[in-house]
Amino acid sequence: MLIEKIEINSNSPVFIIAELSANHNGSLETAIETIKAAKRAGADCIKLQTYTADTMTLDSRKPGFTIEGTIWNGKNLYELYKEAFTPWEWHEILFKTAAEEGLLCFSSPFDKTAVDLLEKFNVPAFKIASFEITDIPLIEYVASKGKPVIISTGIAEEKDIELALDACRKMGNNDLAVLKCTSSYPAPIEEANMVMVKDLAERFNVITGLSDHTLGNTAPMVATCFGAKIIEKHFILDRSIGGPDASFSMNEEEFASMVKAVREVESAIGVVNYDLTEKQKKGRDFCRSLYVVNDIKTGEVITEKNVRSIRPGFGMHPKFYKEILGKKVIKDMEKGDPLHYDCIQK
């Protein structure tokens, strides 16, 4: 997968996305400063959400349009999206700011008109939000643009993921990534289920990653261990400004800590390689080998009392210990001498 000039594959560094979402709290200035802070914190990309209350839902008070069981409990859907949306007239300046900061920028569109708007800015990729994974017509339209498509799976069953990926491939788009996501806000760590990152990659033959709503660094670090190549976290300048997503968003210091942790995990994972570094080879000086532990005269027999396996590692390999017991030495040897074949009677 190539997002602008950044290659994302099984060997590439984790691509880290800062999700702006509603964390501008209705202020363009805050949105701009948030993008700059995301760059300082080490993000590779800033992601927007492109919708209006009218493209997302209906202005209705009928049953089903009131949110229950979440941090937005009791809110009307239309009112929530009216509060949280990013004004479309802001997009140009936000994309420009991201470019000036050296960040990639793309968005989650929630209907065709949003896709059309984003295409005007030649976005390098599209993100399908968790709750839109069942909107096959939208996914087909997004995929038809020929850009990489990243799909979150927060409310998806296996068949939903299959349908979404099939919709993309039907449009000739195989540039796909799937993100493990838990659509709780914030998500309990015990529901993170990070082993799914590896399973999604193997089951669907796609790049995988994590769209994370847990608190802290743990889930991103574990996801990296399981092969995540994309990590997305909600990002906010300061949770004290409030807003719909503030409670599960990272500030600059926390996000920077996460980026550092992910990069350290990447370094720690390494590659499958049984060769030793020069430092490791030097460390073998302190492994065990066969040494004389009591003086031995020429012609005396090697026993467990005069030869042992000890540190350091300049004598014979311990695997030869039983083989040399009972044999005679051909020269005087002192306590502390390494034992070698040329000291032993053939």
Secondary structure, DSSP 4 states (H G I P E B T S, - for coil): -EETTEE-STTSPPEEEEE-TTTTTT-HHHHHHHHHHHHHTT-SEEEEEE--HHHH-----STTSB--SSTTTT-BHHHHHHHH---GGGHHHHHHHHHHHT-EEEEEE-SHHHHHHHHTTT-S-EEE-GGGTT-HHHHHHHHTTTS-EEEE-TT--HHHHHHHHHHHHHTT---EEEEEE--SSSPPGGG--THHHHHHHHHHTSEEEEEE-SSSSHHHHHHHHTT--EEEEEB-S-GGG--TTGGG-B-HHHHHHHHHHHHHHHHHH-----PPPHHHHHHGGGS-EEEE-S-B-TTPBP-TTTEEEESSSSSB-GGGHHHHTTPBBSS-B-TTPBP-GGGB--
